[in-house]
Amino acid sequence: MTFSNPSEFLTRSKVKKAGAIALLLIVTSVLAFFILYNANWVFGDDAGFLEYTAAGKYIPIGHTIGLDGRFNPLNLTEFNLLVLLGLYKSAFAHYFLVAVTFLLFAFFSWIFYKKIAGRISTDHNYIYWIATVTTIFLLTRMFPVFLNAIFPERFVIVVLSLFILLFYLFDVTGKWKFGALALIMSIYLTYYKEPVFLSLLTIALSNFLFNHKNLDKNRRLFHFILIINSVLFAVLYFFFALKTSIATYTGGNEPTRWVELAVKISRSHKLLVLALVLGLLRLY
């Protein structure tokens, strides 16, 4: 295709970019619509909302500490925003907040994707991002997370996407304004959902072990703080949850040995196995 003058090229480029942005907004809006469609309370765990936020009461920090070995003091406290704004009475309000968190995840992931895929043409960026977010949303284990308000993993995904974006910006620029915000997000995540501390610890240890020579003083300090945060959480978890609990939370399943659990996860989460293999290859 040829253009008679530069202005014609710029005009067509702007039209294509506007069309790509429109498609992006339509796809994310449709996915958010499915979150809100027929939004209602789910029999079972949603009783926690009826006890607190739907009744105009704030979810207290630490309300699950020690309960069957749990130590996630910030769990679901984002719904306190509904009480603060006086929008807490309906199930729709709660799922509206869920839809907002999904849109935030989409926004943060898009900004991050633009940063790491800057060499790809703008049109391809939009298409690849739409395909990525849609695929993530439709994954077997991801789909119910955004369709059930009670699942805290939903908010973990949102804050983790922000942490990754800030971590990337700190790593690229070395500016502590990004590093400090990333550390705040990491601390929040650690006390929101227990397994996150292992993810953050893995990031820090992997960089120390395999990328140490490329880390300057500031980046080493950043990773060291991540490690300290994870170790501190493990200590607090031991004394305030594991040591005092008489049962272990299993999500309604029978207790499973570590080896059996690893095999079960490898069969049901094949993408994790692929990510592990690719991660090991990336290290070397």
C-alpha positions as CSV (number, residue, x, y, z in Angstrom):
1,M,0.0,0.0,0.0
2,T,1.3,3.5,-0.9
3,F,0.3,6.9,0.3
4,S,0.4,10.0,-1.8
5,N,1.5,12.2,1.1
6,P,2.5,12.0,4.8
7,S,-0.8,13.5,6.0
8,E,-2.7,10.6,4.4
9,F,-0.5,8.1,6.2
10,L,-1.0,9.8,9.5
11,T,-4.8,10.0,9.0
12,R,-5.1,6.3,8.2
13,S,-2.8,5.4,11.2
14,K,-5.0,7.5,13.5
15,V,-8.2,5.8,12.2
16,K,-6.6,2.3,12.7
17,K,-5.5,3.2,16.2
18,A,-8.9,4.6,17.1
19,G,-10.5,1.4,15.8
20,A,-8.2,-0.7,17.8
21,I,-8.9,1.3,21.0
22,A,-12.6,1.0,20.3
23,L,-12.3,-2.8,20.0
24,L,-10.2,-2.9,23.2
25,L,-12.9,-1.0,25.1
26,I,-15.7,-3.2,23.6
27,V,-14.0,-6.4,24.6
28,T,-13.3,-5.3,28.2
29,S,-16.8,-3.9,28.6
30,V,-18.3,-7.2,27.4
31,L,-16.2,-9.2,29.9
32,A,-17.2,-6.7,32.7
33,F,-20.9,-7.1,31.6
34,F,-20.7,-10.9,32.3
35,I,-19.5,-10.1,35.8
36,L,-22.5,-7.9,36.4
37,Y,-25.1,-10.1,34.6
38,N,-27.7,-11.4,37.0
39,A,-25.4,-10.5,39.9
40,N,-26.7,-12.0,43.1
41,W,-25.6,-13.6,46.4
42,V,-24.2,-17.2,46.2
43,F,-25.4,-19.7,48.8
44,G,-22.5,-20.5,51.1
45,D,-19.5,-18.2,51.6
46,D,-21.4,-15.0,50.6
47,A,-23.0,-15.2,54.0
48,G,-19.9,-13.3,55.1
49,F,-21.0,-10.3,53.1
50,L,-24.5,-10.5,54.6
51,E,-23.0,-10.4,58.0
52,Y,-20.7,-7.4,57.4
53,T,-20.7,-5.1,54.4
54,A,-24.3,-5.8,53.2
55,A,-25.4,-5.0,56.7
56,G,-23.5,-1.7,56.7
57,K,-20.7,-3.1,58.9
58,Y,-17.0,-2.9,58.0
59,I,-15.1,-6.1,57.6
60,P,-12.6,-6.0,60.5
61,I,-8.9,-6.4,59.8
62,G,-7.8,-9.8,60.9
63,H,-11.2,-11.4,61.1
64,T,-9.9,-14.7,59.7
65,I,-6.6,-14.9,61.7
66,G,-6.2,-18.3,63.2
67,L,-9.4,-19.7,61.6
68,D,-8.3,-23.2,60.4
69,G,-4.7,-22.0,60.0
70,R,-5.6,-18.9,58.0
71,F,-3.5,-15.7,58.3
72,N,-4.8,-13.2,55.8
73,P,-5.8,-10.1,57.9
74,L,-6.6,-7.9,54.9
75,N,-8.8,-10.5,53.2
76,L,-11.8,-8.8,51.4
77,T,-11.3,-5.5,53.2
78,E,-11.6,-3.7,49.8
79,F,-15.4,-4.2,50.1
80,N,-15.3,-1.8,53.1
81,L,-15.2,1.0,50.4
82,L,-18.9,0.2,49.7
83,V,-19.8,0.8,53.3
84,L,-17.8,4.0,53.3
85,L,-19.6,5.3,50.2
86,G,-23.0,4.0,51.4
87,L,-23.4,1.7,48.5
88,Y,-23.4,-1.6,50.3
89,K,-27.0,-2.9,50.4
90,S,-27.2,-4.9,47.2
91,A,-25.3,-7.8,45.7
92,F,-25.1,-5.7,42.5
93,A,-23.0,-3.1,44.3
94,H,-20.5,-5.8,45.4
95,Y,-20.2,-7.2,41.9
96,F,-19.9,-3.8,40.5
97,L,-16.8,-3.4,42.6
98,V,-15.6,-6.8,41.2
99,A,-16.2,-5.5,37.7
100,V,-14.1,-2.4,38.5
101,T,-11.3,-4.5,39.8
102,F,-11.4,-6.5,36.5
103,L,-11.1,-3.3,34.5
104,L,-8.2,-2.2,36.7
105,F,-6.5,-5.5,36.0
106,A,-7.1,-4.9,32.3
107,F,-5.7,-1.4,32.5
108,F,-2.6,-2.3,34.4
109,S,-1.8,-5.3,32.2
110,W,-2.3,-3.1,29.1
111,I,0.2,-0.5,30.4
112,F,2.7,-3.2,31.3
113,Y,2.2,-4.9,27.9
114,K,2.8,-1.6,26.1
115,K,6.1,-1.2,28.0
116,I,7.5,-4.7,27.3
117,A,6.2,-4.9,23.7
118,G,7.2,-1.4,22.5
119,R,8.9,-2.8,19.4
120,I,5.7,-4.4,18.1
121,S,3.5,-2.2,15.9
122,T,0.6,-0.4,17.7
123,D,-2.1,-2.3,15.9
124,H,-0.5,-5.6,16.9
125,N,-0.2,-4.5,20.5
126,Y,-3.9,-4.0,20.8
127,I,-4.8,-7.3,19.2
128,Y,-2.3,-9.3,21.2
129,W,-3.4,-7.6,24.5
130,I,-7.1,-8.3,23.8
131,A,-6.3,-11.9,23.0
132,T,-4.2,-12.2,26.2
133,V,-6.7,-10.7,28.6
134,T,-9.6,-12.5,27.1
135,T,-7.8,-15.9,27.3
136,I,-6.8,-15.2,31.0
137,F,-10.4,-14.3,31.8
138,L,-11.8,-17.5,30.2
139,L,-9.3,-19.9,31.8
140,T,-11.0,-22.6,33.8
141,R,-9.5,-21.5,37.1
142,M,-9.8,-17.8,36.4
143,F,-13.4,-17.5,35.2
144,P,-15.1,-18.2,38.6
145,V,-12.6,-15.8,40.4
146,F,-14.2,-12.8,38.7
147,L,-17.8,-14.2,38.8
148,N,-17.8,-14.8,42.6
149,A,-17.2,-11.9,44.8
150,I,-16.0,-14.0,47.7
151,F,-12.8,-15.2,46.0
152,P,-9.9,-13.0,47.2
153,E,-7.7,-14.2,44.3
154,R,-9.6,-11.7,42.1
155,F,-8.1,-8.8,44.1
156,V,-4.7,-10.5,44.3
157,I,-4.6,-10.5,40.5
158,V,-5.4,-6.8,40.3
159,V,-2.8,-5.7,42.9
160,L,-0.3,-8.2,41.6
161,S,-0.6,-6.7,38.1
162,L,0.1,-3.3,39.6
163,F,3.0,-4.6,41.6
164,I,4.5,-6.2,38.4
165,L,4.1,-2.9,36.5
166,L,5.7,-0.9,39.3
167,F,8.5,-3.5,39.7
168,Y,9.2,-3.3,36.0
169,L,9.3,0.5,36.0
170,F,11.7,0.5,39.0
171,D,13.9,-2.1,37.3
172,V,14.1,-0.1,34.1
173,T,14.4,3.4,35.6
174,G,16.0,2.7,39.0
175,K,13.7,5.4,40.5
176,W,12.6,4.7,44.1
177,K,9.2,6.3,43.6
178,F,8.3,3.1,41.6
179,G,10.3,0.8,43.9
180,A,8.6,2.2,47.1
181,L,5.1,1.8,45.7
182,A,5.9,-1.7,44.5
183,L,7.1,-2.6,48.0
184,I,3.9,-1.2,49.5
185,M,1.9,-3.4,47.1
186,S,4.0,-6.4,48.0
187,I,3.3,-5.9,51.7
188,Y,-0.4,-5.5,51.1
189,L,-0.5,-8.6,48.9
190,T,1.4,-10.7,51.5
191,Y,-1.2,-10.0,54.2
192,Y,-4.2,-10.3,51.8
193,K,-3.6,-13.9,50.7
194,E,-1.1,-16.3,52.2
195,P,0.5,-18.0,49.2
196,V,1.6,-14.6,47.8
197,F,4.6,-14.5,50.1
198,L,6.1,-17.5,48.3
199,S,5.6,-15.8,44.9
200,L,7.4,-12.6,46.1
201,L,10.1,-14.7,47.7
202,T,10.7,-16.6,44.5
203,I,11.1,-13.3,42.5
204,A,13.6,-12.0,45.0
205,L,15.6,-15.2,45.4
206,S,15.7,-15.9,41.6
207,N,17.1,-12.5,40.9
208,F,19.7,-12.8,43.7
209,L,20.8,-16.3,42.6
210,F,20.7,-15.9,38.8
211,N,20.9,-12.1,38.1
212,H,23.0,-10.9,41.0
213,K,25.7,-9.4,38.8
214,N,23.2,-7.1,37.0
215,L,21.7,-5.8,40.3
216,D,23.0,-2.4,41.5
217,K,22.9,-1.3,45.1
218,N,19.3,0.0,45.0
219,R,18.0,-3.1,43.2
220,R,19.7,-5.4,45.7
221,L,18.1,-3.5,48.5
222,F,14.7,-3.8,46.9
223,H,15.0,-7.6,46.6
224,F,16.4,-7.8,50.1
225,I,13.3,-6.0,51.5
226,L,11.1,-8.5,49.5
227,I,12.9,-11.3,51.2
228,I,12.6,-9.8,54.7
229,N,8.9,-9.2,54.1
230,S,8.3,-12.8,53.2
231,V,10.4,-14.1,56.1
232,L,8.6,-11.9,58.6
233,F,5.2,-13.1,57.2
234,A,6.3,-16.7,57.6
235,V,7.3,-16.1,61.3
236,L,4.0,-14.3,62.1
237,Y,2.1,-17.0,60.3
238,F,3.7,-19.7,62.4
239,F,3.0,-18.0,65.7
240,F,-0.5,-16.5,65.0
241,A,-2.0,-19.2,62.8
242,L,-0.2,-22.5,62.4
243,K,0.8,-22.9,66.0
244,T,-2.6,-22.0,67.4
245,S,-4.8,-23.8,64.9
246,I,-6.4,-27.1,65.5
247,A,-7.4,-27.7,61.9
248,T,-6.1,-26.7,58.4
249,Y,-8.2,-25.0,55.8
250,T,-8.5,-27.3,52.7
251,G,-11.2,-25.6,50.7
252,G,-13.6,-28.3,51.6
253,N,-11.3,-31.1,50.3
254,E,-9.6,-33.9,52.1
255,P,-6.1,-33.1,53.4
256,T,-3.5,-34.0,50.8
257,R,0.2,-34.9,51.1
258,W,2.7,-32.5,49.4
259,V,3.6,-35.0,46.7
260,E,0.0,-35.8,45.9
261,L,-0.9,-32.1,45.9
262,A,2.0,-31.4,43.5
263,V,0.8,-34.1,41.1
264,K,-2.8,-32.9,41.3
265,I,-1.8,-29.3,40.6
266,S,0.4,-30.4,37.6
267,R,-2.6,-32.2,36.1
268,S,-5.2,-29.4,36.6
269,H,-2.9,-26.4,36.0
270,K,-0.9,-27.4,32.9
271,L,-0.1,-23.7,32.3
272,L,1.9,-23.6,35.6
273,V,3.9,-26.6,34.4
274,L,4.6,-24.8,31.1
275,A,5.5,-21.6,33.0
276,L,7.9,-23.5,35.3
277,V,9.7,-25.1,32.3
278,L,9.9,-21.8,30.4
279,G,11.1,-20.1,33.6
280,L,13.9,-22.6,34.1
281,L,14.9,-22.2,30.5
282,R,14.8,-18.4,30.9
283,L,17.2,-18.5,33.9
284,Y,19.8,-20.3,31.8
